[in-house]
Structure formats: structure tokens, C-alpha cells
Amino acid sequence: MLEDLRALVEIESPSRDLDALAASAEAVATVIENRLGGQAVLIVNEGGTHVHWVAGGEPRVLILGHHDTVFPLGTLARRPFAVADGRATGPGVFDMLGGLVQAVHGLAALEDRSGVEILVTADEEVGSFSSRALIEERARACGAVLVFEGAADGGALKTARKGCGAFQVSIAGRASHAGLEPEAGVNALVEAARQVLDIAAFSRPELGTTVTPTVASAGTLENVVPAEATVVVDVRVESAEEKERVEAAFAALTPHVDGAQITVEGSIGRPPMPESAAAELYSLAQKLMPDIEARAVGGGSDGNFTAALGVPTLDGLGAVGGGAHADHEYVVVDAMAERARLAAGLVKALQDAPRA
């Protein structure tokens, strides 16, 4: 597994870099074919190169993951793959190349792989816009989804996720000289500041809803009244009702500064993943690993899409470790074999279970 993990990490795969993603997809396909046989199909579209492998037989279980990472090209030179003190490190080891390797090696331990599909997408980190339809199609066909995103703290599985999305609020004002005639301008920065306060008030922490302005930009020079400004907002919700409320609140934003105009783009693109979607599969996991725990987490994954369809979905089956999206990202090496065995056990249980 460490050999295959190294092979994947050492081909960098930043989201939206189509050439890098094509090379990474080839590496993922090679690992799958070397360990499982058959042929992995490369699916190229505007989001990158996705990898799809099918064992054959009636579809029963979808192994779901992604090979794109958040790190820019050149990160590997600064932070190369390494194994030391019981940890594997390098860009993407935890989110989520380690999980992909564990899933493949778990399947390799099974003599019968019939009914199993693997789908590894190239745009999960940037919203899965090009892969969502394919994910949903294969989830419906298979009837059960195992997501190999990194585990929650302590190796826990992820049985619920918040819905998440982003909004961009663009403000159009009018430039003028800040010293000679500031009153002739329409200050987009002042309007943006007012909007930030309004938007932050959309949060309902008691309901699990967070609305967090994260990026803002405005202005050109210190002596020019800003004519344009933008505010980017991260949103997380636990329920469909809160999704509707927050989206309606963004749509209803109105200007405070005379003459300013507001445009809102975005949505809560990943619906919430309710605990009910994971209940059946988590029960199977507990039979295989009685001490394994469950967590509800704030981050989203492609499991949000499949759970929203009503397809049983269990997430967090990937690597035990931490530091996703950070320089200290790591995988606990000693846990890799155990997680691969868990993957094998879950697939076998789903193969043997009567199809609903």
C-alpha cells in the first residue's frame, strides 16, 4: 500500500489543472488495474479526467473517491512523500489518496469482486460540477455507496455531513476622486462592509447553520472611491429547511448606499447528508469493527449527493490521520491494513445482502 500511495502522491493533482489531473488519473487507473485486473476507463470532461472501473455483474456497491487535491504544483518539491515515525506524509496523503489505496487493496483481498464499481473523480475539491451527474447515476445503479474520504478524529466514520456551498456578492458603485469630490462617488467598499454584517447575521448556530464571510476585495488606489467590491461567503447547513432559508436570504439582499447595485451568485450546492442515510451501513461496519465510532462533521463530500438521493451512504472509510488541506497532513501507517480489511468486509456484506 505504501508503494502505491507513493506512486499517487508523486504525481501532483491540483484541481482545475487539466494536464496534471490527466496524469494523475492515469496513475490511479494503473494502480487499480495492477491490483484488481480489468480495465479502468478514463472519462474526460471540463472538470478533468475521472476514473471508472467495473468488476462486472449486477451493480451492488459503489466505491467513491477523488484524486484531485488542493495543493498547487510545486508543493511536492517542498514537501515530498515520506514515511517516518509511523506516519506517511506528502500532499494529498490524507485527503484522499490514502483512502483510495486502502479501498483498492481491500478489494484485492476478495476473490469475488462482482457487483463492485470504483469511481474516482477529478473535481471534488472544487464542487464536483462536472462529475455530479455521473456520481448520482452510478449511485442509483449500485444502491449502496462507500466513500473513502479520510476518517474523522480517532478513525471514526462519518455518518452525517452538513450541506455546504459558497456565495459571491458583487457590488457595483461609482468611482470618484476621494479628495476632490468623494460625494460624487458611490463607495462599493462601504456597501460591502454593510453587506458583510447583514450576511453574517444569517447564521443560526443553534440549528447548525454557519454563514461565514471569508474573502473580500475592493478598491484600486488610496485616492479613488471604490467602484467595485466582492464578498465571498462559506455556508454550512444541517437541514433542507435551512438551505432554503439561507438561499432566500441571499436572494433578498438589498443595498444600503444610494446608487449601489448588488449581484448575488452561488448556492448551497451540496445538500445535507442525514444520519439516516448511513444507519444501515454503519451497523454493518460495527459488526466488523465493534469499537468503531461515528461522527457528524461540518465538511461536505460527494457522499452528500448520493445520500440526498436516498441511497445508503457511509463516509469517512479512508485513511486514519489528519491535517487535511494543511502542510502537516499525514496518514497513520499502522491503521492502513485494518481499514483495507474493513473495506473488504463491507463489500462482502453488501454482495451477500439481498438487494432492496
Secondary structure, DSSP 8 states (H G I E B T S, - for coil): -HHHHHHHHTS--BTT-HHHHHHHHHHHHHHHHHHH-S--EEEEETTEEEEEEE--SS--EEEEEE--BS--TTHHHHS--EEETTEEESTTIIIIIHHHHHHHHHHHT-S--TTEEEEEES-GGGT-TTTHHHHHHHHHHHS-EEE-----GGG-EEEEE-EEEEEEEEEE-B--BTTT-GGGSB-HHHHHHHHHHHHHTT-BGGGTBEEEEEEEEE-SSTTB--SEEEEEEEEEESSHHHHHHHHHHHHT---SSTT-EEEEEEEEEE--B-GGGTHHHHHHHHHHSTT--EEEES---THHHHHHTT--EEB--S-SEE-TTSTT-EEEGGGHHHHHHHHHHHHHHHHHS---
